[in-house]
Amino acid sequence: MPNTPERPRRVTVDRDGPLLVEGPVEVVCEDGTIVTSRRFKVAICTCRRSRAYPWCDTSHRRRVKGDTP
């Protein structure tokens, strides 16, 4: 279902995984570059291990509990 003023964009937080955001989205990176995804749902990396950062590539799955990010 598309985002409308009556239905805001949904962000799902997973403690051990990425942020899941209903797309399309634009992400402003810390260096000021803007990256865009037109997908229905986008996984945004929160562990900074992704080779496709800011998009999640599931690198967090290889993380051992207790590791520091």
C-alpha positions in Angstrom: 0.0 0.0 0.0 1.5 3.4 -1.0 2.4 6.0 1.6 -0.1 8.8 1.9 -0.7 11.6 4.4 -3.3 9.4 6.0 -0.9 6.4 6.1 2.6 7.4 7.2 5.8 5.5 6.1 6.4 2.5 8.3 9.8 1.7 9.9 10.4 -1.6 11.6 13.2 -1.9 14.1 14.9 -5.3 14.7 17.4 -5.3 17.7 19.7 -7.7 15.9 19.2 -6.6 12.3 18.5 -3.8 9.9 15.9 -1.1 9.9 13.1 -2.1 7.5 11.6 0.9 5.8 8.6 0.9 3.4 10.0 2.3 0.2 10.7 4.1 -2.0 13.3 5.9 0.2 16.2 8.4 -0.1 19.0 8.1 2.4 21.4 11.0 3.1 24.8 9.5 4.1 27.1 11.2 6.5 29.2 12.6 3.6 26.2 14.2 2.2 25.6 11.9 -0.7 22.0 10.8 -1.4 21.2 7.2 -2.3 17.8 6.1 -3.5 15.9 2.8 -3.5 12.6 2.4 -5.2 11.9 -1.0 -3.7 8.7 -1.8 -1.8 10.6 -2.5 1.4 14.3 -1.5 2.1 16.7 -2.9 4.7 19.0 -0.2 6.0 22.2 -1.4 7.7 22.7 -0.5 11.4 25.8 -2.6 12.1 28.0 -0.9 9.4 29.3 -4.3 8.3 27.5 -4.2 5.0 29.5 -4.0 1.8 26.5 -2.3 0.2 26.1 0.3 3.0 23.7 2.0 3.7 21.7 -1.0 2.4 21.9 -4.2 4.4 23.5 -7.3 2.9 22.9 -9.5 5.9 26.5 -9.2 7.2 25.0 -8.7 10.7 24.2 -12.5 10.7 27.9 -13.3 10.9 28.3 -11.1 14.0 29.0 -13.0 17.2 27.0 -11.9 20.3 29.1 -9.7 22.5 31.1 -8.2 19.5 31.4 -4.5 19.5 30.2 -2.9 16.2 
